Amino acid sequence: MQDTKEVQTEFKPKILAFCCNWCAYAGADLAGVSRFQMPTDVRVIRVMCSGRVPPELIIRALANGLDGVMILGCHPGECHYSEGNYLTRRRAHVLKRLLSYIGIEPERFQLRWVSAAEGAKFSAVVKETTDKITALGPNRWVDKR
């Protein structure tokens, strides 16, 4: 009889972060330059404004196997394009309800405000989101076409 050991691998979530060029991306850069410790499970995509991320893109990312998606933008009232973060905030509220309706845990999507001077906050948000997604486990809602 052969003795087999089950090797358990720790779940490492795949998380995508859309970061506003003017604030959150600069905050991410400050976090890196300041050498703040944070998980490496997040991939960052720079967008000119958080308002330029359509909800369909978030649903498509989750449907294609990502475990979580974040949008990080300027604080309300500080958008370089006047109202982009207000648009994002309204979309996020509707998107969370839609995610719940279609069977995806709404916690897999996070919207946070991070300014260019908040490198420590960027690090904390990444850690907090990674912990939440890890607790949820792998995304089981994947488009099976």
N, C-alpha and C positions, 0 to 999 in steps of 0.2 A: 504494500500500500504506500502510495506516495504522499508525503507530507507537504501540503501546499499552504503557503502563507498568503493571506490576503494583504495586499499592499493598498493602504488607504492614502489617497492623495488629497491634500487640502484643497478645497474649492477656491479658485482664484477668479474673481469676477472680471468680466470684460465691460468696462465703463467708458463711455464717450462723453467728453465735455466740450460744449460749444462755448467759447470764451469771447466776449466783446473785446475788440482790438484796443479800445481806449482805456478800459478799466481792468476787467478780469484777466485779460492776457498779460497786461503789465503787472498785475498782482501775482500771477503765476511766475513771471520772470523774476520778480522780487523774491518770491519764496525760494526759487532755485538759487539765485545769487546769494541769498542769506543762509542757504544750506539748511532750511527747515526740513525736518523729517516728515515724509508722507509716503503713503503707499504708491507703488508703481503700476497699479492696475488701471489707471486713468489715462486715456489718450486724448490729447487736446487738439481741437480744431479752432483756428482763429477765424472769427467772422467780424465784419465791420461793425455790426450792431446786433444785440440779442434779438431785436425785432425782425431780423432777416432770417431767422430759423423757423421754417414753417412746421406746424404740428405733424404734417404728413411725414416729414423727415424723421421725426422721433418715433412715430409708429413703425415706419419702415425699418429703422435701426433695431428696434426691439423684435420685430417680426423676423429679422435676419439673424437673430441669435445673440445680440448684445444683452447683457444682464442689467444694464442701467444706462440712463442718459441724463446729463446735467446741462442746464443752460446757466451760465454765469455772466451777469451783466452789470452795468453801472447802477448805482443806487437810484431809486425813483427821484426824479427831479434833476438828475445830473447827467442825463443822456446827451451825448454830443450831437445827436440827431433829433433833439427836442423831446420826442414822445415814443421812441422805440421801446424803452423798457416798460412803459405803460401798456403798449400793445402786447408785449410779451407776457406781462402779468395777467391780462385778460385772457389771452390764449391758454396760458398754463392752467387757469382755473377750469376752463372748459375741457382741456385735454385730460386733466386728472379724472374728471367725471367720465369722459369717453373711454379712457383706459380701463376704468373699473367696469364699465358696461360691456366691453369686449373681452374681459377676462384676464387682463394684465393688472398686477398689483400696482396701484397708483404710486406707491413708494419707489418704484423703479425709475420714476422721473422726478428730478429735483430742479427747482429754480432758486437761485441764490444771487444776492447782490454782493459784489466784491469790488472795492475801488483799487486803483493803482498802488496806493500806499498800504494796502492790507495784505501783505505777503503771508503773515501769520494766520490771518483769517482764511486765505485761500488754502493753506495747508490743513487747517482744521476742518474746512468744508469737505475737502477731498477725503480726509480720514473718516469723518462722520458718515459721508455717503458710502464709502467703501464698506464700512462696518454694517450699515443698514442693508446693503445689497448682499453682503456675505451672509447675513442672518436670514435673508429671504431665500437664499440658495439659487441654483441655476434657473434661468428663465426657461420655463417649460412651454411658453406660448411662442412657438416658432412657426412661421409660414411653411407649410409642407407642400409646395407645388411640385 
